[in-house]
Amino acid sequence: SRIVVIYTTGSQATMDERNRQIAEIGASLIKHW
């Protein structure tokens, strides 16, 4: 569901904001691996 949020808000978010969201998701995936 988090990935969907990035796709829906990606067009409105700046590159830094988008990268930050991707970084948080990547960290979450690693923690719950």
C-alpha positions as CSV (number, residue, x, y, z in Angstrom):
1,S,0.0,0.0,0.0
2,R,2.9,2.3,0.7
3,I,4.2,1.9,-2.8
4,V,0.8,3.0,-4.2
5,V,1.0,6.2,-2.2
6,I,4.3,7.0,-3.8
7,Y,2.9,6.5,-7.3
8,T,-0.2,8.6,-6.5
9,T,1.7,11.5,-4.9
10,G,4.9,11.2,-7.0
11,S,3.7,13.7,-9.6
12,Q,3.2,16.3,-6.9
13,A,6.2,15.5,-4.7
14,T,9.6,16.9,-5.3
15,M,12.6,14.6,-6.1
16,D,13.9,15.0,-2.5
17,E,10.6,14.2,-1.0
18,R,10.1,11.2,-3.3
19,N,13.6,9.9,-2.5
20,R,12.9,10.3,1.2
21,Q,9.8,8.2,1.0
22,I,11.5,5.5,-1.0
23,A,14.4,5.5,1.5
24,E,11.9,5.1,4.4
25,I,10.1,2.2,2.6
26,G,13.5,0.6,1.8
27,A,14.4,0.8,5.5
28,S,11.0,-0.7,6.5
29,L,11.4,-3.6,4.1
30,I,14.9,-4.3,5.6
31,K,13.6,-4.2,9.2
32,H,10.7,-6.5,8.5
33,W,12.7,-8.9,6.2
